[in-house]
Every structure is written in structure tokens, then in C-alpha cells.
């Protein structure tokens, strides 16, 4: 700093010393000449008035010649910036640089920087400027330059210059450089591959095509931004500074919370590490009332002022409005259904998760309703796809009406929609989804699609409650879809999710998978229950009963898996197993010279009505080596009456082979006794429901007695099942029943145990 600068800086102190000296001399003079005191005092007051007037004029002139930014503070800030910055005079007499700028000028810390005019001329030539025109070119503008050094890659720097001081003697400027090398490299890469960019490229890659950069600088202890000329245009201001509060008011209301968090960070950052990484805020700024908000990316960095230890925050504003518009277009394509212009499934899953978390954290409740337009494929085929799309759009508008108050509507597939509505009642309004669906149907009934108005447009729906009907939004949606699927195509169907029904169906589904695997792994085993002649108590036959024994030893009842097997078509494989296993076992007992018995097996309706059933049975008998007279097929009353003509034809074919035929559970179905005359039966099995009360119920006794008499008249034998007591057996014997089956003479047992009983009986018969 020159002597003139020191003099101007110490001028107030010098004026104060002169004033003290004058006062002291006047004081001495008045003591020496008291008669002149009044005159001297008047002269002193006149002098003070004139001096004060002159001092005010000097201060005003000084303020007019200087900007509001403190030069000394700015010099200190420049010294601590980690980007290139320097202060210079238009006559090249002054040059003040920071370390980053010294590196560009090629000045080390230990050497003399040299003549400022030489350095500035060299710098301006590097920047591609004529030194004489540097002041005019740089003042109030942003200039981009390319700095090249031998053996080094090019550096791209944008220079922003602001006037610090300007008077008749000259001008003083502040220039800051913003490194844009990475931006320029990315811009060149984007240009080379512009044809290959997809709409989903990141905002940062797209924002490389910058039109300008605005600079903001502040100290954490001062609530004021220093603003570059570019930033002034962005903010719509004409000063080089703006307070935090004024800056905040220019932000979009939704972005002010982000800015408040940013302020808290910088105000509490007195010990900020100088090596902290740059950070970014995305803000919407309104430059002038009546104009639209503009999106800016604010990249800022914190550094420490070495002199005070306080952080200085510097950053750049970059216009990213075009990139935000592109992002909005991408989001529209990703989250909006093109036909109905409401949300699609992607948006539903995103919004649904937020709603589910809101329910969990705030104790709220919502209903999720899945709706399906009935017979929509018929509408498309009959009225045309254009009218079909019209129905979809009208339906979407209806749902949007019911989602206005914190709800949500989306189209998830062709004619499948989802509506989410809040439940504000304390205990839960279980009728809310029902009322909503009925109102939607009323609105739908008013639709008239040109010439297709004769077909009423209706919808079916399933609904579930959030969060109680699922551990996640996805699960709650699946449960609502499950409730809809329970309708199985019924028109105007409506059902809420029932966890009990769901568990049963899931359990059956799992059972189907296990049953299929059990057949493949041969986890089935046959048990045999003795059939006993009522007169001599001898075993004359056995009924083969299938058991499913899992690898862990668990036994599954036939009452559970047989209905599932019939529904899924697996029953044919089970019937085939029973036929082959039972016949093979009976053949083994016969080869062991045991007393021959009749093996009874149950036949499913699906197997009985096969055209080639006789050939299949004949092949099995031939393979195991058993005569057909030792095989008995048990048919249910319902099976036999399904198609009487075909049943008679099929049964006659089996009887011609020598196979015995029994009607199981006789008396529990819907057949007439007259049908017995048509069927070539050899045995009637009296259902256990009649046998249980036969000792005490006279009606049961009359029914059983009448059936036995009718059977005997047609030369059909009878067997009573479910006999557990001697009294029951005695009554049946008096009525003329031929055979007995029940726990009184043996429960179903494994083959080895049945074989021991049959062997013991064989020995007794041989002894006789």
C-alpha cells in the first residue's frame, strides 16, 4: 500500500490531534488574557461550524466515489477463495491476487510477483483479450477463456468482473474465475453422442449446455449475499448485494424450507473444514412478479477465512429450467396412463407406499378398491375400440371425482382400475367402500356410448383396508385383487377381503402342490379294513383305503386331499395307484395260499366315465395275475345316477368281465329304489348313518329292514358299514344282512397286519 493510502487511512486520527491542539492553545490563551475570552470563544464556535460543514462535504464526496462493498474485506475474501480471483486497476497499476490466481500466472509463493502491468498483459493475452480493451470487455460481463500450457490439457474458465471503485482518477475491478473444464468436457461428450441420448439422461448431464453462471458470495456472520452481474439478472435486482430475507422471498414457497436448512448449516459452521465438498440445492426463483418461476441449481462450497476463522460461502447459480421440463416430460411418460390421463400402475405403487407409511406413522386408515369393468372385451368387440376408450376415459373421470379429497385413482391394466379413499372415522367405516362403489355404478349407468346404449355398463369390485389388510401396500393391493377374483366373472360383483377365506384358499393351493409332489414321490399307502360274513364272522373281503403319509410321519385324511384331487384332476393318478396296489397285494396273498378274499376299491366319477376303463382294469389284472372275480368296484349313488344310460352300459361291461359292483353309501343320495332294478349291482352298502341309531331308532330299523328285503328280492347282497357294537350286529343279522364292516371287527390297518389276521383265519379253516 502507498504512502498516500496510509495518509488517507489515518486522516481521521490526524484531524482529531489538530482539534485537541487548538483547544489546548485556546485554553492557555483565555487563562492569560481573560478579557478576550468571549471573543476567542465566538471565533472558536465559528471555526467549528465551518469545519463541520467541510467535513460533511468530504464524507459525502467519499461515499459517492466508493461502492457499498468494503474493499478491504473483499480483498480478504479474495485471498481465501479456492477459485481464481484478483483485483486490478484499469491503468494496470494495481494487481491483487489469491493463490489460485498465482498458479495461473505462474507465480510461486517465494518469488517476487513482478510488475503488475506485465502480469496483467500476459493474463489478458491468455484470456484472448486485447489488454487495451480488457476494461471495456470484462466490465459487467462474463467472459469464457481457454488456458493452454505445454504438456497440459486445456483449462476452461469463466471470468465474471464487477466494478469495486470508479472515479476520475481511475477504476478498480474485482474478477473471479469459475472453473468450467468439467462442464465443457461433458458438453463436448454430449454433442458427440447427442443422437444416442435417451430421455432419461440425468439432469446434470443435460445442464452442461449452460447459458450463464451467476456467482453468490457471503460470510456466515453476515446475512447478505454479494451478487455477480449474471446473478443480478437471475434475481431481478440492480444492486450487487441482497439480504438473505429478500433472497428467501424470491423463492418458491415449497423451496423455502430447503433454504432455511441451508442457512442453519452456514450459520452453525464456524468450524467448517476448509476441505468440505461442494453441495447443491435446487431452487425455484421468481425474478419479477408476473413472470414464471425459473429452476436453478445452486452449487456452493464452504471455506475458512484465515484471518478470522469464519467460513466464507461461495456458489454458482445455473439455470436448469429446460432440464426440469424434460424431467417433467419423462415423469409424465413414466407415471401417466396415455388413454385415460390418470396415474398408471407405476405411480400407484409409488404413491401407495407413501400412503401406507402415512397410515403406519400417523394412525390413519384408507380403503383400496380394485374395480373391473364387466364384459369390457364384449364392448370393445361390439362397439369398437374407439368407444371402448371413451368408456375408459369416462370411468377414469368418475374415479377422479372420488379421489379429490386426499384420495388417489389409477388405471393398472386394460379395464382394471384402483381407487384409494381415506377413512376419517375413529373406529373405521366398513360401509364406506360399499357406498363408494354404489355411487360409481350410478355414475356409470348414465354413460351412453352411441349405438351401444342397450348394454348397461357395470363394474365389479374388491376392496381391502390399509394398513390392517396387509403388511405392505403391495400386499394390501394383492388382497383387494384377491377379493375381486373371488367373484369368478360374476356381473356387478362386490366383495371385501376376508383373511380367513384367503388362508383357506392359500392352504388348498399349497395342498395341491404338496399332493402333486406326493404322487410323484409315492407317499401314499393303502390300509385295508376287513369285511366279515355275519353268520360265521369270517373275513370274506377287504376295502382298500388310501392314506397319505408325509415324510415327517404326518398322516393326511382322505376327506381333506380327495376333494382337492378331484378338483385338480389328480384323482385319476390316485385311482390308478389304488387299483394297481390293491390288486397286486391281493395277488400276493393268494400266492401265499391264504384264504382268498374280494378286494374292494372306490372309483371316482372321472375314472368311471372313461371309455377305456374296462381295458385299463383288464391290463392291471393281467399284470398282477389276479382273476376279475376277486375285484369289487364301489360306486357312489351320485356317481351312478349322473348319466343312467351310460352308467348301465359301463356297469354291464364290467360285469361281463366278472368284476363285482357295489353301491356305496346307499340311502344318502337322491336316487329312487327303482333305479336299483336298472343297475347290475352285486352288493348294496348300507350307510353308517342308519346303523348308528339302529338299536334305538325304530325308523332307522324300518328303513334298513326294507332295503335288505328289496335287495334280496333282486338277488343283491347287502353289507352294513360302521358297525361298532354287538347289539348292532345282532339286529342286522336278524334282518338278514349278509356282511358287516366296522370297528367291531377291525379298523383300517396296514397290509402286514391284515395279512397276519388273514393267515390266522386260514390256519383255523384248514384245521376244520
Secondary structure, DSSP 8 states (H G I E B T S, - for coil): --HHHHHHHTHHHHHHHHHHHHHHHHHHHHHH-GGGHHHHHHHHHHHHHHHHHHHHHHHHHHHHHB-SS-HHHHHHHHHH-SS-EEEEETTS--EEE-HHHHHHHT--SSS----HHHHHHHHHHHTT--GGGHHHHHBTSEEEEEE--TTS--EEEEEEEEEEEEETTEEEEEEEEEE-HHHHHHHHHHHHTGGG--TT--HHHHTTS-S-EEEEEEETTS-EEEE-HHHHHHHT-SSSEEEHHHHHHTB-GGGHHHHHHHHHHHHT-TT--TT---EEEEEEE-SSTTS--EEEEEEEEEEE-TTT--EEEEEEEEE-HHHHHHHHHHHHHHHB-TTT-SB-HHHHHHHHHHHHHHHHHH---EEEEEEEETTHHHHHHHH-HHHHHHHHHHHHHHHHHHTTTT-EEEE-SSSEEEEEEE---SS--TTHHHHHHHHHHHHHHT---GGGTTS---EEEEEEEETTT-SSHHHHHHHHHHHHHTTTT-TT-EEE--HHHHHHHHHHHHHHHHHHHHHHHT-EEEEEEEEEETTT--EEEEEEEEEEE-TTS-EE-HHHHHHHHHHHTTHHHHHHHHHHHHHHHHHHHHHTT----EEEEE--HHHHT-TTHHHHHHHHHHHHT--GGGEEEEEEHHHHTSSHHHHHHHHHHHHHTT-EEEEEEETSSS--GGGGGTS--SEEEE-HHHHTTTTT-HHHHHHHHHHHHHHHHTT-EEEEE---SHHHHHHHHHHT--EEESTTT---B-HHHHHHHHHHHHHHHHH-
